[in-house]
Amino acid sequence: MAPDMAVTVGGLAMRNPFTVASGTFGSGREYAALWASRPELVCPIPGKPLSCLGALTTKGVSPQPWAGNDGCRMAETASGVLNAIGLQNPGVEDFCAHDLGWLADQGTPVIVNVCGHSLDQYVQVVERLEESPAAAYEINISCPNVDCGGLSFGVDPKLAAKVVAACRAATRRPLIVKLTPNVTAIADIARAAAEAGADALSLINTVAGLAVDVRRRRLVFDRGVAGLSGPAVKPIALHAVHRVHQAVALPLIGLGGIACLDDVLEFLLAGATAVGVGTANFTDPVIVPRLVGELERWCLDNGVKAVGELTGAAG
């Protein structure tokens, strides 16, 4: 008998525990075209290749268009990638007009990643999306708060709670809060988000890093700091997931360096209900549908009747 692969994350029903990390999948059009061209990839809904996903998490969406950062935006490093994209996006109106309708017809729930530089900006995006077919929101509290001199919402429990509470007041849809690892006590931020009304948490966002151009004797990125993702951050992400799983009773989406089936299993066993694949989409753009099949076969071979049995089983 086939194992039950379905999970529920904060009220969001997913046919399997896989989504993609925001910013690594665009709005899915390129991946949909590629997956459709691969006959070996069997999707649950014929003609809708993105239905392989349990949910699709979009790129960040802000109230107005954001141009992103100047200069170098991406650089490879050992076992990972540094990026300083700057959440470039065309804004919520353009997103609703050109992407969201198409996404809603792809046979998988759509989680819209919401970003802003002030409390009001987060609320503006959520309120606009309330008129849309979005299934859930992922609130990116790693954005710099311009009203507080650039301090990230996600590094202070009080600021995190304020933005979550404001978004909670604007919607009854599932609210997933994305946590930054660039804090001393991530469990404190998790508790604050939970108490303010979060339905689920996703973690981790990128780890702060730096790159130096030795030949030119200068920093690689104009901003200096960049965000590290990929296999190098997996142990940090697993530690964060395990700590937060012990601290709050919310479902977690674990992400950070997932590149193979064992990585997926580690996150589930550490406490995640679902997982997000990010940087690996760049190196292997069909990795997610392959991992879905591999996880189902692993559960069948190992006597796991429902994938939810794995969550937190490592203790």
Summary of the structure (lengths in Angstrom):
residues: 315
radius of gyration: 18.4
end to end distance: 27.4
largest distance: 60.6
contacts: 1138
relative contact order: 0.17
helix: 37%
strand: 22%
